[in-house]
Amino acid sequence: MKRAALLTLALTLGGLHSTQAMAAGDIEAGAKLFSKTCGGCHSVGLNARGGFGPQLNGIIDRPAGSTMDYQYSEAMKNSGVVWTREKLAAYIENPKKVVSGTRMIFWGISDQEKIENLLAYLETFQQQ
């Protein structure tokens, strides 16, 4: 009986661990999606700089419209948004709903798994 209880506990904890890992997103899948979907306008990494869009190093917990190497729209500069993980997820899903009047030409991504993957990838550039 003890052995069955321990096995059940181990399987339950193992299942919780894998659910949490999945919820965190797949960095490799996020990198591929970033390259295809975001990389034309945004950059990340050691040599990241503003271009058609702002560079996204350290985006999590950064106030919107605050990097010095990009000219933001008035809507973005005055939005009062701080890019928490949740707020950034909502923006990736529907940019104009989060910041009405943004210049970003992007319809959004409705697939929550893809959003989590993108966020996981972006989080790898928090210290740059």
Secondary structure in CASP SS format (residue, H / E / C, confidence):
PFRMAT SS
TARGET T0000
AUTHOR 0000-0000-0000
METHOD secondary structure of the structure
MODEL  1
M C 1.00
K H 1.00
R H 1.00
A H 1.00
A H 1.00
L H 1.00
L H 1.00
T H 1.00
L H 1.00
A H 1.00
L H 1.00
T H 1.00
L H 1.00
G H 1.00
G H 1.00
L H 1.00
H H 1.00
S H 1.00
T H 1.00
Q H 1.00
A H 1.00
M H 1.00
A H 1.00
A H 1.00
G C 1.00
D C 1.00
I H 1.00
E H 1.00
A H 1.00
G H 1.00
A H 1.00
K H 1.00
L H 1.00
F H 1.00
S H 1.00
K H 1.00
T H 1.00
C H 1.00
G C 1.00
G C 1.00
C C 1.00
H C 1.00
S C 1.00
V C 1.00
G C 1.00
L C 1.00
N C 1.00
A C 1.00
R C 1.00
G C 1.00
G C 1.00
F C 1.00
G C 1.00
P C 1.00
Q C 1.00
L C 1.00
N C 1.00
G C 1.00
I C 1.00
I C 1.00
D C 1.00
R C 1.00
P E 1.00
A C 1.00
G C 1.00
S C 1.00
T C 1.00
M C 1.00
D C 1.00
Y C 1.00
Q C 1.00
Y C 1.00
S C 1.00
E H 1.00
A H 1.00
M H 1.00
K H 1.00
N C 1.00
S C 1.00
G C 1.00
V C 1.00
V E 1.00
W C 1.00
T C 1.00
R H 1.00
E H 1.00
K H 1.00
L H 1.00
A H 1.00
A H 1.00
Y H 1.00
I H 1.00
E H 1.00
N C 1.00
P H 1.00
K H 1.00
K H 1.00
V H 1.00
V C 1.00
S C 1.00
G C 1.00
T C 1.00
R C 1.00
M C 1.00
I C 1.00
F C 1.00
W C 1.00
G C 1.00
I C 1.00
S C 1.00
D C 1.00
Q H 1.00
E H 1.00
K H 1.00
I H 1.00
E H 1.00
N H 1.00
L H 1.00
L H 1.00
A H 1.00
Y H 1.00
L H 1.00
E H 1.00
T C 1.00
F C 1.00
Q C 1.00
Q C 1.00
Q C 1.00
END
